[in-house]
């Protein structure tokens, strides 16, 4: 595992953020066995709506992967992951997995089903992961929003400044 700090410095200077601020938002790892590099944001907590009872915590992160160690071009697909912890499974039913955003008040439905669903029991709680593939254009719209809320099944929440900053940093990577 290697964090590419130089890239963080370059990305941060373009957005007026320091290298330390960027390095706390992104992580780049190279897998020498698979010869792929993954750049990801950390899993920042979602601000849950009061109607989303039963969730202990919910986090949202984003990442992309490319072959080798040098990104050939800006990624056209970004993967968004929702990590929830609750007292019972909330996403077992496939009908409760549609991802819908309200971006600056406009409805934005992510057109595909989750690319992965994973769950398990951890210390008396149920941990679930939902992963979605999002086009770069859609991700840019979300990252540049003044407000972005999301809904998946009974889960409703709003992105925070940490999400916006880390998403913009992810898009600025070259």
Secondary structure, 3 states (H helix, E strand, C coil): CCCCHHHHHHHHHHHCCCHHHHHCCEEEEEECCCCEEEEEECCEECEECCCCCCEEEEEEEEEEEEECCCCCCCCCEEEEEEEEEECCCCCCCHHHCCEEEEECCEEEECCCCCCEEEEEEECCEEEEEEEEEEEHHHHHHHHCCCCEEEEECCEEEECCHHHHHHHHHHHHCC
